[in-house]
Amino acid sequence: MPGFRERILVPVLIFVGGVVSVVSSLGAPLIPRLAERLHTSIGNAQWALTATVLVAAVSSPLVGRLGDGRHRKRVMLVCLAVVVAGGALAAVATTLALLILGRAFQGLGLAIMPLAMAAARDNLPAERAGRAIAALSVVAAAGVGLGYPVTGLLADHGGVELAYWVGAGVSALALVLAWLVVPAPRNTGETGPIDLPGAVIVGAGLVSLLVALDKAADWGWGSTRVILMIVIGLALLGLWALYELRVAHPLVDLRLVRRRPVLTANVSGLLLGVVMYVSMVGITEFVQLPGFGLGESIFVAGLTLVPLSVLSASVSRTLPWVTARVGLRLVIPFGSLMVSAASVFFAFGHSHLWQIFVSAGLLGIGLGYTFAAMPGLIVGSVPSEETSSAMGFYQVSRYVGFAIGSGLAVTLLRAFGDQGAPTLGSYQATALVAAGLGVVTALVAWLLPGRQPVVQASPDLEAFEMEEGMLAAAGLEDLESPVGRARH
């Protein structure tokens, strides 16, 4: 690769990663304004966020598989083009259906990060590749934190359509830069078959459950339609599990859950994903609400989530130090209890803006430790040849949790409200439900793995496993290194 392209490859990849992270955040703070713009309920407008993470959950393993061989650059460019189209569609949408479709298109952006990491791994020396991949991991969190206030500022001064137009514009710039700079992969190997039936089945099952959650307040929890949709959703997810266990190239390898640490990480990741999005939706809506809320702008609502993003990225870097002193087994329960503490703090301390920042900061610390520890839990319990599949499963579990949390937040706010209208008490009760889920996660993370002795690895091997976990989270193979070869 020419020297100039190699020098600018990392900045371009980081720009692409930052763009898709920002685009993914064009949701939570904008929900109240979207509901007003489209003359619909907040619950319906919430699908502008739910659709994005739902598509990310289903598409991430598919995009990773499609981009695993010689088609990587082409897949990346197609995904970015779809993100651009989704932003434009969301900007001009005059109906809820078009808005949700546009936001669903933008969900493909969250699946691009593995391809960016793969491009760094294959086209840079091992040492630079490791640093580039670490930078991409950080920008994924920092980009979201930057995206909330920036898009809020745009929406305050130019409407939500301006936020989506700017998102489409920077996505188009990312597309052009990726086309000019990112090289085609040298690996010309073919990938295995794509599990489209599995993606369709799990997607339909999740949509059925999420619609039931969304409409339960209107139709009644005991109504025939709600019960039928829940039954259909659970039946489809059961069918999907049976199918995945029998297909040669599954969307995710469910056989891996027979390993208790893998099951622990996936259940914990799903539950914390729910808590994260329930909390984010509750905080951003409460800050904007007049009356019992704080009545602030979208920009300020976005700012309140910056501590979550910044602290989650920052404290995760201290995980090796913490693990060396308390052990990996304690980290996830501790982080989960920290998440619970954040929700409890918000439930009883919400009259001033600084209290909201503290709640978001505590949430970020808890999520930073838990989400950083889960890859190590998985990598340390599966053979190296199964690492990518196990981490891919974990990524899907997290995204499913995000989607469920996005829908569940509005359902709880309405269920605890006054005749379907959220009240101060409903925000407090919803926060306490999130706190309870955090406690459940802590118990799961402590009890489910059992009390098997944990093998203490050398510092070099621990560092390699953390790097491998980060790579495998993106669906990649491990970097070549003496430690890695020794491990094999």
Rosetta blueprint (number, residue, H / E / L):
1 M L
2 P L
3 G H
4 F H
5 R H
6 E H
7 R H
8 I H
9 L H
10 V H
11 P H
12 V H
13 L H
14 I H
15 F H
16 V H
17 G H
18 G H
19 V H
20 V H
21 S H
22 V H
23 V H
24 S H
25 S L
26 L L
27 G L
28 A H
29 P H
30 L H
31 I H
32 P H
33 R H
34 L H
35 A H
36 E H
37 R H
38 L H
39 H L
40 T L
41 S L
42 I H
43 G H
44 N H
45 A H
46 Q L
47 W H
48 A H
49 L H
50 T H
51 A H
52 T H
53 V H
54 L H
55 V H
56 A H
57 A H
58 V H
59 S H
60 S H
61 P H
62 L H
63 V H
64 G H
65 R H
66 L H
67 G L
68 D L
69 G L
70 R L
71 H L
72 R H
73 K H
74 R H
75 V H
76 M H
77 L H
78 V H
79 C H
80 L H
81 A H
82 V H
83 V H
84 V H
85 A H
86 G H
87 G H
88 A H
89 L H
90 A H
91 A H
92 V H
93 A L
94 T L
95 T L
96 L H
97 A H
98 L H
99 L H
100 I H
101 L H
102 G H
103 R H
104 A H
105 F H
106 Q H
107 G H
108 L H
109 G H
110 L H
111 A H
112 I L
113 M H
114 P H
115 L H
116 A H
117 M H
118 A H
119 A H
120 A H
121 R H
122 D H
123 N H
124 L L
125 P L
126 A H
127 E H
128 R H
129 A H
130 G H
131 R H
132 A H
133 I H
134 A H
135 A H
136 L H
137 S H
138 V H
139 V H
140 A H
141 A H
142 A H
143 G H
144 V H
145 G H
146 L H
147 G H
148 Y H
149 P H
150 V H
151 T H
152 G H
153 L H
154 L H
155 A H
156 D H
157 H H
158 G H
159 G L
160 V H
161 E H
162 L H
163 A H
164 Y H
165 W H
166 V H
167 G H
168 A H
169 G H
170 V H
171 S H
172 A H
173 L H
174 A H
175 L H
176 V H
177 L H
178 A H
179 W H
180 L H
181 V H
182 V L
183 P L
184 A L
185 P L
186 R L
187 N L
188 T L
189 G L
190 E L
191 T L
192 G L
193 P L
194 I L
195 D L
196 L H
197 P H
198 G H
199 A H
200 V H
201 I H
202 V H
203 G H
204 A H
205 G H
206 L H
207 V H
208 S H
209 L H
210 L H
211 V H
212 A H
213 L H
214 D H
215 K H
216 A H
217 A H
218 D H
219 W H
220 G L
221 W L
222 G L
223 S L
224 T H
225 R H
226 V H
227 I H
228 L H
229 M H
230 I H
231 V H
232 I H
233 G H
234 L H
235 A H
236 L H
237 L H
238 G H
239 L H
240 W H
241 A H
242 L H
243 Y H
244 E H
245 L H
246 R H
247 V L
248 A L
249 H L
250 P L
251 L L
252 V L
253 D L
254 L H
255 R H
256 L H
257 V H
258 R H
259 R L
260 R H
261 P H
262 V H
263 L H
264 T H
265 A H
266 N H
267 V H
268 S H
269 G H
270 L H
271 L H
272 L H
273 G H
274 V H
275 V H
276 M H
277 Y H
278 V H
279 S H
280 M H
281 V H
282 G H
283 I H
284 T H
285 E H
286 F H
287 V H
288 Q H
289 L L
290 P L
291 G L
292 F L
293 G L
294 L L
295 G L
296 E L
297 S L
298 I H
299 F H
300 V H
301 A H
302 G H
303 L H
304 T L
305 L L
306 V H
307 P H
308 L H
309 S H
310 V H
311 L H
312 S H
313 A H
314 S H
315 V H
316 S H
317 R H
318 T H
319 L H
320 P H
321 W H
322 V H
323 T H
324 A H
325 R H
326 V H
327 G L
328 L H
329 R H
330 L H
331 V H
332 I H
333 P H
334 F H
335 G H
336 S H
337 L H
338 M H
339 V H
340 S H
341 A H
342 A H
343 S H
344 V H
345 F H
346 F H
347 A H
348 F H
349 G L
350 H L
351 S L
352 H L
353 L H
354 W H
355 Q H
356 I H
357 F H
358 V H
359 S H
360 A H
361 G H
362 L H
363 L H
364 G H
365 I H
366 G H
367 L H
368 G H
369 Y H
370 T H
371 F H
372 A H
373 A H
374 M H
375 P H
376 G H
377 L H
378 I H
379 V H
380 G L
381 S L
382 V L
383 P L
384 S H
385 E H
386 E H
387 T H
388 S H
389 S H
390 A H
391 M H
392 G H
393 F H
394 Y H
395 Q H
396 V H
397 S H
398 R H
399 Y H
400 V H
401 G H
402 F H
403 A H
404 I H
405 G H
406 S H
407 G H
408 L H
409 A H
410 V H
411 T H
412 L H
413 L H
414 R H
415 A H
416 F L
417 G L
418 D E
419 Q L
420 G L
421 A E
422 P L
423 T L
424 L H
425 G H
426 S H
427 Y H
428 Q H
429 A H
430 T H
431 A H
432 L H
433 V H
434 A H
435 A H
436 G H
437 L H
438 G H
439 V H
440 V H
441 T H
442 A H
443 L H
444 V H
445 A H
446 W H
447 L H
448 L L
449 P L
450 G L
451 R L
452 Q L
453 P L
454 V L
455 V L
456 Q L
457 A L
458 S L
459 P H
460 D H
461 L H
462 E H
463 A H
464 F H
465 E H
466 M H
467 E H
468 E H
469 G H
470 M H
471 L H
472 A H
473 A H
474 A L
475 G L
476 L L
477 E L
478 D L
479 L L
480 E L
481 S L
482 P H
483 V H
484 G H
485 R H
486 A H
487 R H
488 H L
